[in-house]
């Protein structure tokens, strides 16, 4: 069993001149690909020069996994820990892989971080992390070859997923134009003209008779896909009668209205069957399915994400969506035949997208399996 401090070099970091371009900060690391999103911005006071062939690990909000491998000398934020392995002991790419994609390592960093708003871990804590398996250099290089191939597949699938996510808005734009500008003169009205807004609630946690029932109880943590049919938590019918939550009919739109992530994304989904929601969500129940196709409206709201996110009020730790503003949002409503035609095309795309996600999961499992055998 070795610790990181046992396999890395002591390096004497040099300070960088203020205003050096480019300058890499922790937000410039794509946490999905671990690649640097280089921007032409000048360095600030405290920036350092990171040597080539070094691993950068964010000390701030470390559980996000902002970790990357530098191939050339770069000016970087002092919020990074900079690691260079000892020659003949650890291969630089091997070190990168066993840290960047290692959930155990990220959990370890999180357990050592201090501070509420910007949890930060100290360099000495990073260096204390134990590596259970360190093969010979020749074996490390062979493992890296395998991991590189698996990573190549991961990136290809990620890029395909990104293109797929752009396809539905493109189809919407071609068929209906801008729902904000409404150049084609479609019928237009407030969202509440077509949908009823219904909230949710949380049954008493202390009453065991309310929990572990058959009814899905959706909270923000469940809002990860376009369609939802189940949840992590379930409640009983007795809980519905004695709390603020309600039965939400199938084919409604669920939207998170209170969360710590609303500044950046808009969790929204369609429920495939009856369920309940907690107080951090609102359901939009279709008042007339012969007038409005739910999938059409769902897509329209997704295409207007940036506009809706401007309705978010920011608190200290949690953001809240102003539901009154959302209710008054002016939406377009083309003829139902046109909406249904669009929905048919979207369903075809979503079926294909689901198959892609399944494929992505298999690739992720393969990558994790290879990695877990070597950390």
KOLMI-784159 format. One line per 10 residues: number of its first residue (from 1); their letters; for each residue x, y, z of C-alpha. Coordinates in steps of 0.2 Angstrom, whole numbers, plus 5000, padded with zeros to 4 digits. Last residue first. Layout:
<atoms>
NUM = a = X,Y,Z; ...
</atoms>
This chain:
<atoms>
375 = xxxxxxxxxx = 4967,5005,4960; 4970,4993,4945; 4956,4981,4945; 4944,4995,4948; 4950,5004,4932; 4946,4990,4920; 4929,4987,4928; 4925,5006,4927; 4929,5007,4909; 4919,4992,4905
365 = xxxxxxxxxx = 4904,4999,4915; 4906,5016,4907; 4905,5007,4890; 4890,4997,4895; 4881,5013,4901; 4885,5022,4885; 4876,5008,4875; 4861,5009,4886; 4861,5028,4884; 4862,5026,4865
355 = xxxxxxxxxx = 4847,5014,4866; 4838,5027,4875; 4843,5040,4862; 4836,5029,4848; 4819,5028,4858; 4820,5047,4861; 4823,5051,4842; 4808,5041,4837; 4797,5049,4851; 4802,5066,4844
345 = xxxxxxxxxx = 4796,5062,4827; 4779,5056,4833; 4778,5072,4844; 4781,5083,4829; 4767,5075,4819; 4756,5076,4835; 4760,5095,4837; 4755,5098,4818; 4739,5089,4820; 4735,5098,4836
335 = xxxxxxxxxx = 4736,5115,4827; 4750,5126,4833; 4750,5132,4852; 4763,5145,4856; 4768,5149,4873; 4767,5165,4883; 4774,5162,4900; 4762,5169,4914; 4762,5152,4923; 4781,5153,4923
325 = xxxxxxxxxx = 4782,5170,4930; 4770,5165,4944; 4781,5150,4947; 4796,5160,4951; 4810,5147,4951; 4819,5145,4967; 4838,5144,4970; 4845,5136,4985; 4862,5139,4995; 4862,5158,4999
315 = xxxxxxxxxx = 4846,5162,4988; 4845,5165,4970; 4828,5169,4962; 4825,5160,4945; 4814,5168,4932; 4830,5170,4921; 4831,5151,4921; 4815,5151,4910; 4822,5161,4896; 4838,5150,4896
305 = xxxxxxxxxx = 4827,5135,4896; 4816,5140,4881; 4820,5125,4871; 4815,5114,4886; 4799,5123,4888; 4794,5120,4869; 4799,5101,4871; 4787,5099,4886; 4774,5108,4876; 4776,5096,4861
295 = xxxxxxxxxx = 4777,5081,4873; 4760,5086,4881; 4751,5088,4865; 4739,5103,4867; 4721,5105,4860; 4714,5087,4861; 4725,5084,4877; 4714,5098,4885; 4719,5103,4903; 4736,5096,4903
285 = xxxxxxxxxx = 4743,5094,4920; 4759,5104,4924; 4767,5097,4939; 4777,5107,4951; 4793,5101,4961; 4802,5106,4977; 4787,5102,4987; 4788,5083,4984; 4780,5074,4970; 4767,5060,4968
275 = xxxxxxxxxx = 4764,5046,4955; 4753,5041,4941; 4762,5034,4925; 4774,5039,4912; 4779,5055,4920; 4786,5069,4908; 4802,5077,4913; 4811,5094,4918; 4827,5098,4927; 4832,5115,4922
265 = xxxxxxxxxx = 4850,5118,4922; 4864,5130,4928; 4856,5143,4940; 4843,5129,4945; 4857,5118,4953; 4853,5121,4972; 4835,5117,4970; 4817,5123,4970; 4806,5124,4955; 4810,5106,4948
255 = xxxxxxxxxx = 4798,5103,4933; 4786,5088,4930; 4775,5089,4914; 4760,5077,4915; 4758,5062,4904; 4751,5051,4919; 4740,5059,4932; 4749,5067,4948; 4742,5060,4964; 4744,5074,4977
245 = xxxxxxxxxx = 4756,5079,4991; 4751,5091,5005; 4750,5077,5018; 4737,5066,5027; 4727,5058,5012; 4743,5056,5002; 4752,5047,5016; 4737,5035,5018; 4739,5030,5000; 4757,5025,5004
235 = xxxxxxxxxx = 4774,5032,4999; 4789,5027,4988; 4807,5034,4987; 4820,5031,4974; 4808,5035,4960; 4798,5027,4946; 4790,5030,4929; 4800,5046,4923; 4803,5051,4905; 4815,5064,4899
225 = xxxxxxxxxx = 4828,5058,4911; 4837,5064,4927; 4824,5070,4938; 4825,5058,4952; 4836,5068,4964; 4824,5083,4962; 4810,5073,4971; 4798,5060,4965; 4787,5050,4977; 4782,5033,4968
215 = xxxxxxxxxx = 4767,5025,4975; 4769,5007,4981; 4772,5010,5000; 4789,5011,5009; 4783,5026,5018; 4767,5034,5026; 4765,5020,5039; 4783,5024,5046; 4777,5041,5053; 4792,5051,5058
205 = xxxxxxxxxx = 4796,5056,5040; 4779,5066,5039; 4773,5066,5022; 4782,5078,5010; 4773,5089,4998; 4768,5092,4980; 4762,5106,4969; 4749,5107,4955; 4749,5119,4940; 4735,5117,4928
195 = xxxxxxxxxx = 4740,5118,4910; 4733,5126,4894; 4728,5143,4899; 4740,5142,4913; 4754,5143,4900; 4748,5160,4895; 4743,5161,4877; 4748,5160,4858; 4740,5153,4843; 4753,5152,4829
185 = xxxxxxxxxx = 4758,5167,4819; 4772,5160,4809; 4785,5172,4816; 4781,5167,4834; 4796,5177,4841; 4797,5168,4857; 4791,5151,4850; 4805,5153,4837; 4801,5143,4821; 4787,5129,4822
175 = xxxxxxxxxx = 4793,5115,4811; 4811,5119,4808; 4814,5125,4826; 4806,5110,4833; 4817,5098,4823; 4832,5108,4828; 4827,5107,4846; 4825,5088,4845; 4842,5086,4836; 4853,5095,4849
165 = xxxxxxxxxx = 4852,5081,4862; 4857,5068,4849; 4873,5078,4844; 4878,5078,4863; 4874,5060,4864; 4885,5056,4849; 4899,5066,4857; 4897,5056,4873; 4897,5040,4864; 4913,5045,4855
155 = xxxxxxxxxx = 4921,5051,4871; 4917,5034,4880; 4924,5024,4865; 4940,5034,4866; 4941,5031,4885; 4940,5012,4883; 4954,5013,4870; 4964,5024,4882; 4960,5012,4897; 4968,4998,4887
145 = xxxxxxxxxx = 4983,5007,4882; 4985,5013,4900; 4985,4995,4907; 4999,4991,4895; 5009,5006,4901; 5006,5002,4920; 5012,4984,4916; 5029,4991,4910; 5030,5002,4924; 5028,4988,4937
135 = xxxxxxxxxx = 5011,4987,4945; 5005,5000,4959; 4990,4993,4968; 4981,4999,4984; 4985,5018,4981; 4982,5027,4998; 4977,5045,4999; 4989,5055,5010; 4995,5067,4996; 4978,5073,4994
125 = xxxxxxxxxx = 4977,5078,5012; 4994,5087,5012; 4987,5097,4997; 4972,5104,5007; 4954,5100,5003; 4942,5114,5000; 4923,5115,5001; 4917,5131,4993; 4901,5136,5001; 4902,5125,5017
115 = xxxxxxxxxx = 4920,5124,5021; 4932,5109,5024; 4937,5095,5013; 4943,5079,5020; 4928,5068,5017; 4926,5076,4999; 4943,5071,4995; 4940,5053,5000; 4924,5053,4990; 4934,5059,4975
105 = xxxxxxxxxx = 4947,5045,4977; 4934,5032,4979; 4925,5038,4963; 4941,5035,4953; 4940,5042,4936; 4953,5056,4938; 4964,5047,4951; 4968,5030,4943; 4968,5038,4926; 4980,5052,4929
95 = xxxxxxxxxx = 4993,5041,4938; 4993,5029,4924; 4996,5043,4912; 5010,5050,4922; 5018,5032,4923; 5023,5028,4941; 5040,5022,4949; 5053,5023,4935; 5052,5042,4935; 5044,5049,4951
85 = xxxxxxxxxx = 5026,5055,4947; 5022,5074,4944; 5007,5081,4954; 5000,5099,4954; 4987,5103,4967; 4975,5116,4959; 4968,5131,4967; 4984,5140,4963; 4976,5144,4946; 4986,5138,4931
75 = xxxxxxxxxx = 4999,5145,4919; 5004,5130,4907; 5019,5119,4902; 5013,5106,4890; 5005,5089,4891; 4994,5093,4906; 4983,5079,4912; 4966,5084,4920; 4956,5083,4936; 4940,5093,4940
65 = xxxxxxxxxx = 4932,5078,4948; 4917,5087,4955; 4921,5080,4972; 4935,5092,4974; 4925,5107,4977; 4941,5117,4978; 4957,5107,4978; 4956,5104,4960; 4968,5091,4954; 4981,5094,4940
55 = xxxxxxxxxx = 4992,5080,4934; 5009,5085,4927; 5017,5081,4910; 5022,5099,4907; 5026,5109,4922; 5013,5120,4930; 5017,5139,4931; 5008,5147,4945; 4994,5160,4947; 4994,5170,4964
45 = xxxxxxxxxx = 4988,5186,4956; 4977,5184,4941; 4980,5176,4924; 4973,5183,4908; 4959,5175,4898; 4960,5167,4881; 4950,5152,4885; 4955,5133,4885; 4942,5121,4889; 4954,5108,4896
35 = xxxxxxxxxx = 4949,5090,4895; 4943,5079,4909; 4930,5072,4897; 4914,5073,4909; 4922,5086,4921; 4927,5098,4908; 4941,5108,4916; 4940,5126,4913; 4930,5129,4929; 4946,5125,4939
25 = xxxxxxxxxx = 4956,5139,4931; 4968,5139,4917; 4976,5155,4910; 4980,5158,4892; 4987,5171,4893; 4998,5179,4906; 4990,5195,4914; 4999,5193,4931; 5016,5185,4929; 5017,5167,4934
15 = xxxxxxxxxx = 5024,5161,4951; 5036,5147,4950; 5033,5130,4957; 5047,5120,4965; 5043,5102,4963; 5045,5087,4975; 5042,5071,4965; 5028,5059,4967; 5026,5041,4971; 5027,5041,4990
5 = xxxxx = 5016,5057,4992; 5002,5048,4983; 5002,5034,4997; 5008,5017,4994; 5000,5000,5000
</atoms>
